[in-house]
Amino acid sequence: MGYDNERSTQQDSGRYQQSNDQSNYNRGNMDSNGSYNAGSRSGGYSSNSNSGGSYSNSSANSSGGYNGGSGGGFYKGGGGYNKGSFKKGGFKKREEDEGPVALYKPYVGSGNPDTPPHILQKMEDLARELELHGYTLRAGGLDGPETAFENGTSNLKEIHLPWKGFNNKDSPFTFTSNRAKEIASQYHNAYKGLKPAIQTILAKNVRVVTGKDLKSPALFAIVWSEDGAESNREKSMKTGNVGHLIAIADSMRIPIFNLGKSDAEERLRRYLDIPVGSQPPEPLPVNYERQQRSEQQGYSNNGSQEQKPQYKPREPSFDELEF
């Protein structure tokens, strides 16, 4: 017949059936191939059994899209998102460098090749003192002032060479990027017409001022030129080759101290708060914070916890008791 008004409880293949049956919607607990199954094994939605559907809330083996118990796309045990997989091969603690805890404080040391000998000696002495105070030298490996700064520094130095083996020196800082050359060209009117080697030497000045990543500008610059120029506005014909470096540093508002001026060293010491003959502060140990926490928690240097005296309230006397 075209229409049957009876709601049969017999086994059937109808669209909707509430009995134990194979249907698209099956609320029973028997095996079913329907799209919604609250208790079967292969339904589209399965909350209590093995399922291959798109949503499975059971703890059985499954490959569904969402699976609360096995290998689905979101999975707490071993699927696409696994809270346990990061314990061994996921996130690892990064190893920290050994040595005293110190800030990175770079500065530039440069000048012209015709720097007087007594100024070269002053540069070497300043470099030695600045290293004691934790400052890192950046220089370019040229003869004269840059070599004097380099000779006064033992460890805290970055020698940015134009290319490997420049001036018979070795350094890991030798790569000159096209970006560095482009920046260098902005501070030299005839840059495009220069030989490639000269262009690379000028691009080295960019790395000296801004760091190897071109994003770590120096805190200050110590230079020498005959005219004592300390800004782009003060540059003259007597500024010499160091004028290119001065122009870059000045555009970034980096303080420049030109030892061509008689008061340059005094202003430098006042700026850094380093009087003549001052002693640098002691560096913090690597485990400084750990030691502080241990002391606050009552641990001794050997790792054992010290027994702190505990406060015990005084017992009242018989006369103080109230009845």
CORBEL-V420205 format. One record per helix or strand. SS is the DSSP state (H for helix, E for strand). FROM is the first residue (numbers start at 0). TO is the last residue. If there is no record, write none. Layout:
ss=SS from=FROM to=TO
ss=SS from=FROM to=TO
//
This chain:
ss=E from=24 to=25
ss=E from=35 to=36
ss=E from=44 to=45
ss=E from=50 to=50
ss=E from=54 to=55
ss=E from=61 to=61
ss=E from=65 to=66
ss=E from=73 to=73
ss=E from=100 to=100
ss=E from=104 to=108
ss=H from=116 to=131
ss=E from=134 to=138
ss=H from=144 to=150
ss=E from=156 to=159
ss=H from=165 to=167
ss=E from=172 to=172
ss=H from=177 to=184
ss=H from=190 to=192
ss=H from=195 to=209
ss=E from=219 to=222
ss=H from=241 to=250
ss=E from=254 to=257
ss=H from=263 to=271
ss=E from=283 to=283
ss=H from=287 to=296
ss=E from=298 to=298
ss=E from=304 to=304
//
